[in-house]
């Protein structure tokens, strides 16, 4: 089986016409469904399923200044306001684009190393474009 190695990951989050771009260290796209079921005489019937799309990315802290193009600043502004923004990512030819909210934002500060932040986006929709073979 062939393995595809991807390098060069960057993400841009745009909120309220302010865009921040970061070099990301980890990118996790997760889709899940929560089915609504009822018990019937013959067992269980699925009525519908609510799909949730989350993306979590870790990136180096680039300051809390949304006006200077900081990824963290754009995420923080959206989180504080509860507003919807646009997320795009280029992962060496594989592209994700989606619209949603920043549902979590963390900034652990180690005493002896670089600050790596984590942002979780809950998206109402996303489009994934697979990388093309060279």
Helices and strands as residue ranges (DSSP letters): E 9-15, E 18-40, E 43-60, G 66-68, H 71-81, E 85-91, E 94-107, E 116-129
